[in-house]
Amino acid sequence: MKKSPHIIHIPVMGTGFSIDSAIRVAHFGISTVISIIDDLLVEKIRKHYCNEYSLPYSVIPRWAEDGRAKRISAYLEMVKVIVEKNFKAVQALPFFEQNDKEKYFKMLPENNLLRIEWQKLLKMDPSELRDKKAVELSSQMSPGSIDVNIMAKVDRMNTDKNGNPLSEIYSDARSALRGYASTSLESSIIFSAGINQGLYSYMTEFKDFYRDASGKIKKKIILKVSDFRSALIQGKFLAKKGLEVHEFRIESGLNCGGHAFASNGELLPVLLKEIREKRNQLSVSFRPLIEKYYEKMGWGFPQIVNTHEPLITVQGGIGTTGEIDRLVKDFGMDQVGIASPFLLVPEATCVDEPTRLKLIGAGEDDLYLSGASPLGVPFNNLRNSESQLWTEENYVSGKPGSPCPKGFLKSNTEFTEDQICTASCDYQGAKIDEVDTLTADESARKTQHEKVILKTCLCDHLGNGALLELGVARKDELPTAICPGQNTAWFNRDYSLLEMTDHFYGRTASLVDAVRPHMFAKEIQMYVDYFSDLVEDSDGSNRTLKTLQSFYDNMIDGLEYCLEISGAKPYIDENLDSINEWVDIERKRLTQIYKSIKFEPQLA
């Protein structure tokens, strides 16, 4: 797997929006991430693309032995075949013409050596030397990586078709891991949403995650982490098993798409500063543990490990080329992930047209942090999505909840012995009955009902848009959900892939309004909003009050550091002035909220 020629990559988006992004853009050298949580969805998408590319297709039934892993493997192998076919077609195209080969090179970053050599080629007169250089440039082209994502904590234990419990190796996460590990892909697997020690330990069963005799790792490990401490802890856990982390992927706790895992008031710039200052400690801590494992296993220790340094990348709310420059040049990030803006690039993502039109018309108030996820984690949502409207209509018709056709997020045993999902008909019907029995006040009952039906069927609805967009299903059959970051509000039409890459690489006038607040400023507002909710929901316990105090202290420190950043010279299209303005406004609001807290005497 060659190093990506791009500074940006397209992270995972829901279960469906980036499911075929590799097929759409990998031949242009852009790396993407596929969610492999929904094996039933990937099976339907596999059938579609096998038909489109005239590839052999044989259905893998839902209850086939180890069917989940087999469906995931089959899909990823198909994607690899299509990507290789598309890439070779681009690679074989001639230079000096307006075609996809020209597009490949035009989209590379300005300082990319391959792009620089291409520009030199264009200035050469026809000659044998020019022909030789053209052949060399073609050979140096490479497709984007076909990476995959597993939410580590979404790891339901499964049963066979008769309801008999299966071994833990057939759990959702382990099956997905096995499905990926069984492929011929040379790419990366991204683990998100926390540590799963059993899952991590299961990786030791697959040699592709280790270095071979030449020192090469066929399948690389990427961890999405919140901070330096998390990177160190998880990296050490893996290193004790001889497993190396290829990349630590840092994401803003709130200024992102999908599920939002808020920090305790620690703002992204503060977290990045710590990682920049301590990143050398990571590899130094991991190497002796990796070497010890190789010795225990009787393997030769590849000396390349002694020079390996994990990449550090960042994502969440990035909107301009200036913000990329800030992250790369000032914080030392190796790459950045750009997600939500690509939801408006039909060439890159699989979003059904009605949902994309809603995104185009969405303002900041329409993009919000919701309680829609059955995981109980804040979830970035689009107001009045088809999923929300469908859920509300079911409630009004007296049939609250979803039939739960997939069940990936089952975790609740409040009313049943077996786990069920809080978005399901079974749960919401029982919960509403309980509320009606225990709550006499009509207004209070309505409020409680609204909290119950907030939970929506993300397992199904997040993948439905892909089925609609590809024509696999009809609109009247499927409600759709989407999980954009609030940054999407500043992008207000469909964009071409070239337009979007030109925007983020600073080659054209900015696609967003100059008044758009800096990503660091927006994150401040979101964290103050979050703190307000924490205070409102506080139970007044000593433990909760200590958490609120810590959150406030971290926010104050973060605001001071953001002011330091705002005093620097701005990069092109970087609205640093907005940081000053938003710090002033949000610090006052933060202080007012903090003063409303009724602290115990010992915490005053």
N, C-alpha and C positions, 0 to 999 in steps of 0.2 A: 504494500500500500504506500504510494508516494505521498509526500507532504502536499497538502492542499495548496493550489496556487492562489487561493482567495483568502482575504482577511475575514470575510464574512461567511457564515454558514446559516442554513435554515434549520432551526431546532424543531423538535416534535411539536405538533399542534393538534391537540385533541386526539381522537382515535382515527379520524378520517381525513382531516384537512391536509396532512402531509403524507398520507398513506401511499400515494403514487408520485410524490414529488421527485423521487430519484428518477423515475421514468421520464418525467417532464424536463428536468434540468441537469441531471448528472453528466450528460454528454457535453455540457458546457463547462465542466470542471467544478461545479458547485456541489458541495456536500450537503446532505439532508438527513433527517432522522425520521424513521418510521416507528409508530407505536405498534407493538406486537401484543398488546393486551387482549385485543378482540380477534380471536382466531376465526370466529364465525364470519366476521366482516371480511377478513383477508381472503377467506375461501371464496366469497362472492366476487371480490375484486379480481382474484386470480382467474376465475372463470371468464370474466369480462375481457381481461387482457390476453388470455390465451386465445380467445376468439378473434380479438382485434389483430393479433400478430401471427395468427395461424399456427399456434403452438399446441401440442397435444395436451388434452385435459382429461383427467379422470377424477371424479368427485371423491373426497375423503369424508365419509359420513360422520355425523356428529358423535356417534357412539363407537367409532372405530377405535381399536386398541391404540393407545397413545395418540389419539387423533389430533389433540390440540397441538402437540409438538410437530406432528407430520404436516398439519395444515400450514403452520408457520414456516417450516422448512421449505415446503413446496412453493409458497408464495415468494419467499426471499430468493430462492433459486431462479424462479421465473423473472423476478425483477432484475437479477444479475444478467440473465440471458438478454433481456431487452435493452438494458443499459449498455452492455458490450456491443450489441448490434447497432444501437443508435450512435455510440461513440465512434465505432470504426467507420460508420458512414460519414460522420463529420470529419474525422481524421483524413479520410480519403479525398475529400473535396479539394479543389485547386485553390491556391492563393490568388490574390489580385482580382477577386470577384466578390459581388455582394451575395454572400451565402452564409450558412451557419458556421462555417469555419472562421470567416471574418468576425461573426458575432462572438464566437468563443474568445478570440483574442481581444476584441474591443471591450469585452466585459471584465477583463482582468484588471487588477489594481494598477494604477499609474506606475508604481515603482517595482512592479513585478518584472523580473529579468526576462522572462519569456515574452512579455508584452514589449519590452524595450527592444529585444532582438527582432521581434516582428516588425516594429516600426522602422528598424534599420533595413529589413528586407524590402519593405515597400518603396524605399528610396533607391534601391539598387537597379541598375540597368540590366536588361536580359543578358544572361551569361551562364556559363557552366558553373561558375562560383555561386551565382544566385540560386541555381537549381539545387546545388549541394546544400546550401543553407536552408532552403525550403524543406528538403528531406529531413534535415537535422531538427528543424523546428517541429515538424509533424511528429517525429519520434518522441519529442519531449512533452507532447500533450498528454494529459491524463484526465480520466473522468473523475467526477466527484465521488466521495465515499458513500456507500449505502449503509448508513449507520442505523441502529435500532435502539428503542427505548423500552425499559421495563420500570414501572412504578413498583419499587421493591416491597412496599407494604401491602400492595394489592395481591394477596397470595392466598386465595381461598383454597381450602382443602376440598377435594372432589370425590364424587361417587361414580359407580358404574350406572348403567341404564336401569338397573334393578334397585338402586339406592344403597348398594353396599359400599362402605368407605374404601377408598383407594389409598395406596401408600403415599407418603408425603412427597415422593419424587414426582407424583402426578398433580401436585398443587399447581395453581395458575402460574405463579412466577417461575417455579422450577421447570415446568413444562415449556414455558416460553423460552427460558434460557437454553434448555436442551434443543428446542427447535432451531434456535439461532446457531448454537454450537455445532449442530450436525450439518450445517451448510458448508459450501466451499467458499463462502465470502471471505474476503480479506478486508475487514472494516472494524468498526468499534461498536461496543454495546454501552449504552448510557444507563446508569442506575440512578433513579430519582426518588424523591419522597422518603428519604430516611434510610437507615441501615437495616438490613435483614441478614443476620448472621448465618442462618441456615442456608439462605440462597447464596451468599458469598462463599460459604464452605463448599457448596455443591459445585462451584466452578472448578475445584481441584480435580474433578472427574474428567476434565476435558483438556487435552494437551495443547489445543490451539491457543489457550490463554497464557501459555508459557513460551519462553524463547526456545527455538530449535537450535541445532548444532551451530548454525551460522549466526545465531544471535537475533534472529527475526522473530517477531510475535505476529502470528497470523490474525488473531482477534484481540483487539486492544480494549482496555477497560477505561471508561470515563465515568467519573462520579460527579453528580450534581450536588454541590455542597453549599451550605449557608455562610460558612466562615472558615478561618484558618484552623480553629480547634477541631471542627468537624472533619476537615481535610486530613489533619494529622491523625486523628483517632481512626477514621475509616481506612486511611492509607496503611497504618500500622497493622490493623487487623488483617488486611489482605497480604501485606508483606510477610507476615508470619507464616503464610501459606505459599510463599514464593511468588505471589501475584503482584505485578507492577501496575500502578496507575499511570496511564498514558496522559490523562488530562483531568484537571479539576475544573469543573464548569460552575462558575459563581452566578447566581441569579438574584436580582432584587427581590426582597421578601414580598413586596406588594405591587411594585410597578412592573407587572409582567402579565402574561396571559395564563389561562388555565387556573389550576389550583394555586393559591397564594399561601406560602409558609412564612408568616411574618417573624422577623427577629424580635428580640426584646428591646425595641427602640433603637437598635444599632443601624445607622443609615449605610447605604451601599458604599459611599466614598470612604467611610471609616473602615469598613471591612476590607475594602480593596487596599487601603493604605497598610493595614496590618499584614496582609498577604504579600504585598510588594516588599515589605521590610523583612519578612520571615520566610520567604519562599525557599531559600536555600536550605532551611532546616528540614524541609520535607524529604528530599532525596537523601540527605545525610542520615536521617532517622530510619529510612526504609532499607538502605543498601545492606547493612549487616544482617538484618532479618531475612532478606531475600537470599543472601549467600548461605546463611545457616540452613535454610530450607533445601536449597539445591544440594548441599553437602549431605543432609539427612537422606535425601532421595537417591544419592549416588549419581547425580547428574553433574556434568562439567559446568562450572560457573562461567557464564559468558561475561567477558571483561567489559563488554559494552554497557553493562548495568552500571559500572562505575562512572560512566559519563552521562548516563540518562538523567535528564531533568524533566519532570512532568510539565506539560503545558498548563498555563492558567488562562482561561477564557471567561468572558462575562456576557450576560444577556439580561434583558429586561428594560423596556422603555426607551431604547436607543432610537433616535429619530433623525439625526443629521450627521453629516460627515465630520463636523466639528466635535461632536460628542464621541465619535469613534476615535478621532485623533487624541482627545483627552484621555480616553481609556487606554489606548495603545502607547502613546508617547509619555504620558505622565504617570500612569499606573502600571505600565509594563505588561499589559495584557497581550497575549500572543495572537488571539483572534477574538471576534465578537459574534454573538448570535443575534440575528434579526428575524423575528417571528411575525408578529401581528401585521406589519405593513404588507407582508407578502400574501396575506389573505385577500388582498385586492389586486393580486397579480395572477390572472387565470392561467398563465403559462406555467406557474410554479406550484399552485395549490389547488386542491379539489374542493371547492366551495360552490354549492348550488346557487343559481342566479338569484332567486328571491332573497336568500340570506345575504348574499354579497350586496345586493341593492340596499338592504336595510343597514348594512355596515357603512356603505357610502353615505347614507343620509344621517348617520348617527353622530350626535354631538357628545360632549363629555358627560352630560347627565344621563345619556342613554347607555353608557359603558360604565359598569359599576361592580363593586365587590359584593357578591350575594351569598346567601345561605343555601344555594340550590344543591350543593353536593351532598349526597348521602354519606360521604366520608366524614362530614362534620368539619371540613376545612373550608375557609373562605374561598369562593370560586368567582373568577372574573366572568361577567355575564353581559349579554346584550338585552336591554329592556324590550319587552314585547316580542321576544323571539317566538317562533312557531312552537317551540317546546313549552314555553311559559303559557302561551295562549291555550294550547292543547291541555295542559295540566289543569288550568283554571276551568276550562269547559267541562272536563271530567268531574271536577268537584261540584260545579253548579248542577250538573245532570244527576248528582247523587251517586256517582261512581268514582270516588277519589282514587288517585294513584295509578300506577302502571302495572300491567300484568307481569312485569319483570321477566322478559324473555331470555335474558342472558345471565343475570345474577352475579356479575363480577364483584359488586359492591355489597354483598350480603354480610351483615355484621351484627344485627340487632336481635336480641332474644327477650325483649321486654314482654312480648305476648305469646311467644312460641318457644318450644324446646329447640328446634332447629333455627339457625340464623336466617333472617330475612332482611330485605333492604328497606330502608326508611322511605324510599320513593315508591314502594310497591303498594298494590291494592290491599294486600293482607295487612300491612302495617298501618297505612293511613286510615283504612276503614275502622280498624280496632282502636286506633288512637283517637279518632274523632268521636267514636262512641264513648270512650272513656272521658273525654273532655265534656261531652254533653251530659254525662251522668254526674260528674263531680263539680261542674261549674254552672251555677244558677244564673249569673248575670249574662244577659245576651251579648252585651258589648265585649265582655271578657271572653265569652265563648268564641265570638267571631275572630278576635285577636289570636286566640290559641289555634283556631282552625287555619288561619293564614300562615302561622309558623309551621304547621304540619305539612301543608301543601306546597311550601317553598321547595321541598326536596323534589327534584325531577329525575327522570330516568336517563342519566348521563351515559350509561353503558350503551344504550340503544340510540339515543337522540344525537350524540356527538358523531356517530358514524353514518347517520342517515343522509346527511348532506352529500357525502361522497357517492352513495348509491343513486341519489337523484341526479347529480351532476353527470354521472357516467351513463345514465339511462337504464340502470339496472332495476330501478323501481319507479313507480309513479308518485307524484307529489301528494295525491289524496290518500296515499297509504301511510306516509311517514312524517311525523313531526321532527323538526330539526332544532338542535341546540348548537351554539357556537361560544367560544371562550376567548374573545379578544382582549388584549391589554388596552388600557385607556389611551395609550399613544395613538391608537387607530383613528381617533377623532380628528386628527390633523391631516389625515389622508382621505380625500373626498371624491375619488373616481377610480375607475379601472386603470391600471398601469401595465405597461409592457415590462418584461423582464429586463430589457436593456435600460429602460427609463429608471427602474428602481435601483439597479446596480450603479448606473451613472450618478444618481442622487447620492447614494451612500459613499461613493468614491470621490465625490466632489467635482464631477466633470461637467455638470450643468447647473443652471439656477436651481435653488432648492425647491423641492416639491411641497414643502410645508411653509406656512406663514412665518415671517420673522418674529412675530410676537409669541409663537409657541414657547411655553416655559421649558427651561432646561430640564433634562431627565432627572437631575438631582433635586431641582426645585419641586417638580411634580411628586417625587417620592416623599419629600417632606410633608406636603399637604396630605398625602395618603396615610402617612404614619400618624399625623395628628388626628385625622378622622378615625383611624383605628384605635388610638388611645382614648378618644371620646367614647367609642363603643365599649371599650374595656371598663372604663369608669362607670358608664351607665349600667353595665351588667355585673358590676362588682358585688360580691356577697359580703363585703366588709370584714372578711376574716383577716387575721394577722398575716397569713401567707400571701393572700391576694394583695394586700396593701404594700407588702414588701416588693412584690412584683411590679406594682404600679410605680413605686418610688424608683426602682431600678430602671424601668422603662423611661421615666421622666428624665432621670440623670443622664442616661445614654443619649436621649434626644437633645438635651442641652449641649452636651459635648459635640454631638454630630452637627448641630447648627453652627457652632463656632468653627468647626473645620470646613463646613461649606462656605462660610464667609471668607476663609483663607483662600479657597479655590476661586471664589468670585473676584478676588483681587488680582488674579493672574491675567495675562494677555489672552484674549479669546482666540480660538481657532476660527477658521472660516465657517460661517453659519452656526456658530455656537452662541447661544443667548445667555452669556454669563450674567448680564445685568439682572435677569429675572431671578437669580438666586438671592441677590441682596433684597429685592422687593419681597420675595416670598418668605425669606427668613424673618423679616420684620413682621409681616402679617401673621405667619404661623407661630412665631414665638409668643406673640401676645395671646393668641388663641390657646396655645398649649399651656401657658401660665394660668389663664382663666380656668381651664379645665382642671388643672392640678390643684388650684386653690379650692375647688368645689369638693375635693376628696375629704372625707371625715376620717383623719388619721387617728389611730390610738395614741395615747400620750407618749408611749415609748418610741413612736416613729416620728413624732413631730419635729 
